[in-house]
């Protein structure tokens, strides 16, 4: 029987990053992966979705090339090539991750894994003994009871990435991040889109002004938005994407037999990502919370560090969230409403991209930034952005929240001109008396 210091179940952003860190701290490690290396994020989530988004952005820029004095004639969208490009990127990155794991001398076991005891993991063909186990099995698309996936007309977010042709029309059930991203992408490709959202606004977890702005933008692009609406059935003929959340991928791992505590399949853990069984850890989507790849990676590292005798703390308030719609959306920390609901006295400032020179140069003047600060001490509590390159700009605010920076200190930092980042300087300067 092979012996290891750590056995990891799942090779997604949590599993493979944790595996690399484990190797760095000297733990002999194996990773169980029943499917493709890289997990959902790399193969059926973040990366392929953003590859499609990049193609949509290229098409958008060609369509408005005349604004820049460029006359483009005779262009066509070849979706077969769009699909092939997406697949090429995914395969290249997946093989790159596999090479990293092998270079660190991690054993990759390509089988379903079941935890038989706190020190034994079994597959159909072998058993291994291990000192520690990290469950990083991730999540899967949530299936509505009345609208089960048929993988032909009623699709999951995984199914939609396997489409070889562009549907004439799409009903998207769920106006969260996944639904809005695919709505934006396939509208650019020419599909007629209807979004159905049960809550009063798109992107229910975002700032209300941001949600209102993206709804306005979608409607201008011809996307039909139905909020406060529930759906009972879908007529045949339309393609439908069900994007109403994720479920824990926790079945058939052996949790019940071991008595590992769960809540509706989500594994309960402490601040070190340890389950109620001492040497068994769980991190990433499988434990619930913020279902984001970058969060999963950090949680995997923290779990491994605890196994190695080191303790780290994650500040979830400083975790950025990015939505790759057109226009882009990004946020970090508390929005104004959430801060006030916590009983905090806050100041919220807003600055428009239309006042930024680089936005005019790019022809991307629609959108704004909001900065939320503590009215008592001026510390930055949160930021929300909708507009060009929002997903890149938000990175500047995360360290401010992580290290308790005030808006006055941020305003004192010189930003290059002309850049979009000047909007951060401008919004932080508003109402701040610089020395």
C-alpha positions in Angstrom: 0.0 0.0 0.0 1.4 3.4 -1.0 1.9 5.9 1.8 1.5 9.6 1.6 1.5 12.7 3.9 -1.5 14.1 2.0 -4.2 12.8 -0.3 -6.2 15.4 -2.2 -9.5 14.7 -3.8 -10.0 16.9 -6.8 -7.6 18.8 -9.0 -9.4 22.2 -9.4 -8.0 25.6 -8.3 -8.2 24.4 -4.7 -6.7 20.9 -5.2 -3.8 21.6 -7.6 -2.7 24.8 -5.8 -2.9 23.0 -2.5 -0.9 20.1 -4.0 1.9 22.4 -5.2 2.1 24.1 -1.8 2.2 20.8 -0.1 5.1 19.7 -2.2 6.9 23.0 -1.4 6.6 22.4 2.4 7.8 18.8 2.0 4.6 16.7 2.1 4.5 13.7 -0.1 1.2 14.2 -1.9 -1.1 12.5 -4.3 -4.1 13.9 -6.2 -7.2 12.0 -7.2 -8.9 13.3 -10.3 -11.6 11.3 -12.1 -11.8 13.7 -15.1 -9.7 16.6 -16.5 -6.9 18.2 -14.5 -7.8 21.7 -13.5 -11.4 20.9 -12.4 -14.5 23.0 -13.3 -12.8 26.4 -13.4 -10.2 25.5 -16.0 -12.3 23.1 -18.1 -16.0 24.1 -17.7 -16.0 27.4 -15.9 -13.8 30.5 -15.6 -11.4 29.8 -18.5 -13.6 28.6 -21.3 -16.3 31.2 -20.4 -13.7 34.0 -20.6 -12.4 32.6 -23.9 -15.9 33.0 -25.3 -16.1 36.4 -23.7 -12.9 37.5 -25.4 -14.3 36.4 -28.8 -17.5 38.4 -28.1 -15.3 41.5 -27.1 -13.3 41.2 -30.4 -16.6 41.0 -32.3 -17.9 44.1 -30.5 -14.8 46.1 -31.3 -15.0 45.1 -35.0 -18.6 46.1 -35.2 -17.8 49.6 -33.8 -14.5 50.0 -35.7 -16.0 52.9 -37.7 -16.0 55.0 -34.5 -12.2 54.8 -34.6 -12.0 55.7 -38.3 -11.6 52.2 -39.5 -13.9 50.8 -42.2 -14.2 47.0 -41.8 -16.0 45.1 -44.6 -16.9 41.5 -45.1 -16.3 40.0 -41.6 -18.2 37.0 -40.3 -18.5 35.1 -37.0 -17.2 31.6 -37.4 -18.4 29.9 -34.3 -16.6 26.7 -35.1 -13.3 28.6 -34.8 -14.5 30.3 -31.6 -15.2 26.9 -30.1 -11.9 25.5 -31.3 -10.0 28.5 -29.9 -11.7 27.9 -26.5 -10.8 24.2 -26.5 -7.2 24.9 -27.5 -6.8 27.4 -24.6 -8.4 24.9 -22.1 -6.2 22.0 -23.2 -3.0 24.1 -23.1 -3.7 25.3 -19.6 -4.8 21.9 -18.3 -1.7 20.2 -19.6 0.3 23.1 -18.1 -1.2 22.4 -14.7 -0.5 18.7 -15.1 3.2 19.4 -15.9 3.5 21.6 -12.8 2.1 18.8 -10.6 4.4 16.2 -12.1 7.4 18.6 -11.8 6.7 18.8 -8.1 6.6 14.9 -7.9 2.9 14.7 -7.1 1.3 11.4 -8.0 -1.9 11.9 -10.1 -4.4 9.0 -9.7 -7.1 9.2 -12.4 -9.9 7.5 -10.6 -12.9 8.1 -8.4 -11.8 8.3 -4.8 -13.7 7.2 -1.7 -12.5 7.9 1.9 -12.7 4.5 3.7 -11.2 5.8 7.0 -9.4 8.9 8.3 -6.2 7.5 6.9 -7.2 5.4 3.9 -8.5 6.4 0.4 -9.7 3.8 -2.0 -10.4 3.6 -5.7 -11.7 0.6 -7.8 -8.1 -0.5 -8.3 -6.0 0.6 -5.3 -5.8 1.8 -1.7 -3.5 4.4 -0.3 -2.6 5.3 3.2 -2.3 8.9 4.2 -1.7 11.2 7.2 -4.0 13.9 5.9 -6.9 14.2 3.5 -8.0 17.4 1.7 -11.4 17.2 0.0 -11.4 19.6 -2.9 -14.1 18.1 -5.0 -15.8 21.4 -5.9 -19.4 22.0 -7.0 -21.8 21.1 -9.8 -24.7 23.0 -11.4 -27.8 23.1 -9.3 -30.7 21.3 -11.0 -34.2 22.7 -10.6 -36.7 20.0 -9.6 -39.3 21.0 -12.2 -36.7 21.7 -15.0 -34.2 18.9 -15.0 -31.3 19.1 -17.4 -31.8 17.1 -20.6 -28.4 18.4 -21.9 -30.0 19.1 -25.3 -32.6 21.8 -24.9 -32.4 22.4 -21.1 -28.8 23.1 -20.4 -26.4 23.5 -17.5 -23.5 25.9 -17.5 -21.4 22.9 -18.5 -23.6 21.9 -21.4 -23.6 25.4 -22.9 -19.9 25.4 -23.3 -20.2 22.3 -25.5 -22.5 24.0 -28.1 -21.1 23.8 -31.6 -23.7 26.2 -33.1 -25.3 29.5 -31.9 -28.9 29.1 -30.8 -31.4 31.4 -32.4 -32.9 32.1 -29.0 -32.0 31.5 -25.3 -34.1 31.5 -22.2 -31.7 32.0 -19.2 -33.2 31.1 -15.9 -31.3 32.9 -13.2 -29.9 36.4 -13.4 -26.8 35.9 -11.3 -23.2 35.9 -12.4 -23.4 32.8 -14.6 -26.7 33.8 -16.2 -25.6 37.4 -16.9 -22.2 36.4 -18.4 -23.7 33.9 -20.8 -26.5 36.4 -21.7 -23.9 39.0 -22.6 -21.8 36.5 -24.6 -24.5 34.9 -26.6 -26.3 38.2 -27.3 -23.0 39.4 -28.9 -23.1 36.2 -31.0 -26.6 37.1 -32.2 -28.9 35.0 -30.0 -32.2 36.4 -28.8 -31.9 36.4 -25.0 -34.5 36.4 -22.3 -33.3 36.4 -18.6 -35.8 35.3 -16.0 -34.9 36.2 -12.4 -37.0 35.5 -9.3 -35.5 38.3 -7.3 -36.3 42.0 -7.7 -32.9 42.7 -9.5 -30.3 41.1 -11.6 -27.2 40.1 -9.7 -29.0 40.1 -6.4 -25.8 40.2 -4.3 -24.5 43.3 -6.0 -25.0 47.0 -5.3 -28.5 48.1 -6.4 -27.1 50.9 -8.6 -24.8 48.4 -10.3 -27.6 46.0 -10.9 -29.8 48.7 -12.3 -27.0 49.8 -14.6 -26.4 46.4 -16.1 -30.1 45.9 -16.6 -30.3 49.1 -18.5 -27.3 48.1 -20.6 -28.7 44.7 -21.4 -32.0 46.2 -22.5 -30.2 48.6 -24.8 -28.6 45.5 -26.4 -32.0 43.9 -26.9 -31.8 41.5 -24.0 -35.2 41.0 -22.4 -35.1 41.0 -18.6 -37.9 39.7 -16.4 -37.3 40.2 -12.7 -39.6 39.2 -9.9 -40.6 36.3 -12.2 -40.7 32.6 -11.6 -40.9 29.9 -14.3 -42.9 26.7 -14.3 -42.1 25.2 -17.7 -40.2 25.8 -20.9 -41.7 25.1 -24.3 -39.7 22.9 -26.7 -38.0 24.9 -29.4 -36.1 27.3 -27.2 -32.7 26.5 -25.8 -32.8 27.2 -22.0 -29.9 27.7 -19.6 -30.6 26.9 -16.0 -28.2 29.0 -14.0 -29.6 29.2 -10.5 -26.6 28.3 -8.4 -24.3 25.4 -7.6 -24.6 22.2 -5.5 -21.8 20.5 -3.5 -20.1 17.7 -5.3 -20.0 15.6 -2.2 -21.8 12.4 -3.1 -20.0 9.0 -3.1 -16.9 10.3 -1.3 -17.7 8.5 1.9 -18.7 11.4 4.1 -21.7 9.7 5.7 -19.9 6.6 6.8 -17.1 8.6 8.4 -19.6 11.0 10.2 -18.2 14.1 8.5 -20.6 16.9 9.4 -22.4 18.5 6.4 -25.2 21.0 5.8 -27.2 19.9 2.8 -24.1 18.4 1.3 -21.8 21.4 2.1 -19.0 20.2 4.4 -18.6 22.0 7.7 -15.1 23.2 8.6 -13.4 25.4 11.1 -11.2 28.4 10.4 -8.3 26.1 9.3 -10.7 24.1 7.0 -10.5 21.1 9.2 -13.7 19.0 9.4 -14.9 17.4 12.6 -12.6 14.5 11.8 -9.1 15.7 12.8 -6.9 14.9 9.8 -9.6 15.4 7.2 -9.9 18.9 5.6 -12.2 20.4 3.1 -11.7 23.6 1.1 -13.0 25.4 -2.0 -16.6 25.1 -3.3 -17.2 21.9 -1.4 -17.5 23.8 1.9 -19.8 26.5 0.5 -19.3 30.2 1.1 -17.7 32.2 -1.7 -17.7 29.9 -4.7 -14.7 31.6 -6.4 -11.6 30.0 -7.9 -9.2 32.4 -6.3 -10.9 31.9 -2.9 -10.6 28.1 -3.4 -6.9 28.4 -4.1 -6.2 30.4 -1.0 -8.3 28.1 1.2 -6.3 25.1 -0.1 -3.0 26.8 0.8 -4.3 27.7 4.3 -5.4 24.1 4.8 -2.0 22.8 3.8 -0.2 25.4 6.0 -2.2 24.2 9.0 -1.2 20.6 8.3 2.4 21.8 8.3 2.0 23.5 11.6 1.4 27.1 10.4 -1.8 29.1 10.9 -3.1 31.7 8.4 -6.2 33.8 8.3 -8.3 34.7 5.3 -9.9 38.1 5.2 -13.0 37.4 3.1 -13.9 41.1 3.1 -10.9 41.8 0.8 -11.8 39.1 -1.8 -12.7 40.7 -5.2 -15.6 39.4 -7.3 -15.5 39.8 -11.0 -18.3 39.5 -13.6 -17.3 39.4 -17.3 -20.3 41.0 -18.9 -20.2 43.9 -21.3 -19.8 46.2 -19.5 -17.6 44.5 -16.9 -18.6 44.5 -13.2 -16.3 44.1 -10.2 -16.7 44.5 -6.4 -14.9 44.0 -3.2 -15.8 44.5 0.4 -19.1 46.0 1.6 -21.5 47.9 -0.6 -23.4 50.9 0.9 -26.5 49.0 1.8 -24.7 46.1 3.3 -22.6 48.4 5.5 -25.6 50.3 6.7 -27.4 47.0 7.5 -24.5 46.3 9.8 -25.2 49.5 11.6 -22.2 51.3 10.2 -22.1 55.0 9.5 -20.7 55.3 6.0 -19.9 57.6 3.1 -20.4 56.5 -0.4 -18.8 58.4 -3.3 -19.5 57.9 -7.0 -17.4 59.0 -10.1 -18.3 58.5 -13.7 -16.0 57.0 -16.4 -17.3 59.8 -18.7 -15.0 62.1 -16.7 -11.9 60.0 -17.5 -9.9 60.9 -20.5 -8.7 57.3 -21.3 -12.3 56.1 -21.3 -13.0 58.6 -24.1 -9.9 57.4 -26.0 -11.2 53.8 -25.7 -14.8 54.8 -26.6 -15.9 53.2 -23.3 -17.4 56.1 -21.2 -20.4 54.3 -19.8 -20.3 53.2 -16.2 -19.0 54.4 -12.8 -17.1 53.5 -9.6 -18.5 53.7 -6.1 -16.3 53.9 -3.0 -17.7 53.1 0.4 -15.8 54.4 3.5 -16.3 54.4 7.2 -17.5 57.9 8.1 -15.7 57.8 11.5 -12.2 56.9 10.4 -12.2 57.1 6.6 -11.1 53.5 6.1 -12.2 51.9 2.8 -14.9 49.4 3.4 -15.8 48.5 -0.2 -15.8 49.4 -3.8 -18.1 48.6 -6.8 -17.2 49.3 -10.4 -19.2 48.9 -13.7 -17.4 49.9 -16.8 -14.2 49.3 -18.9 -11.7 46.9 -17.4 -13.5 46.9 -14.1 -12.2 43.4 -13.4 -8.6 44.6 -13.5 -9.2 47.9 -11.7 -10.7 46.3 -8.6 -7.4 44.7 -7.7 -6.1 48.1 -6.4 -8.9 48.3 -3.8 -8.4 44.8 -2.3 -5.1 45.7 -0.5 -6.7 48.9 0.8 -9.3 46.8 2.6 -6.9 44.1 3.6 -4.5 46.6 5.3 -7.0 49.2 6.5 -6.0 52.0 4.1 -8.0 55.3 4.3 -9.4 57.1 1.2 -7.1 60.0 2.1 -4.0 57.8 1.8 -5.3 56.3 -1.4 -5.9 59.8 -2.8 -2.3 60.8 -2.1 -1.0 58.1 -4.5 -0.2 59.5 -8.0 -1.9 57.5 -10.8 -0.5 57.6 -14.3 -2.2 59.8 -16.9 -4.0 59.0 -19.1 -5.2 55.7 -17.7 -8.5 54.2 -16.5 -7.0 53.8 -13.0 -7.3 57.6 -12.6 -10.9 56.9 -11.7 -9.8 55.3 -8.4 -7.7 58.4 -7.6 -10.6 60.7 -8.5 -13.2 58.9 -6.4 -10.9 58.6 -3.4 -10.1 62.4 -3.6 -13.8 63.4 -3.5 -14.4 65.1 -0.2 -10.9 64.5 1.0 -8.8 67.5 2.0 -5.2 66.7 1.0 -2.4 68.4 2.8 
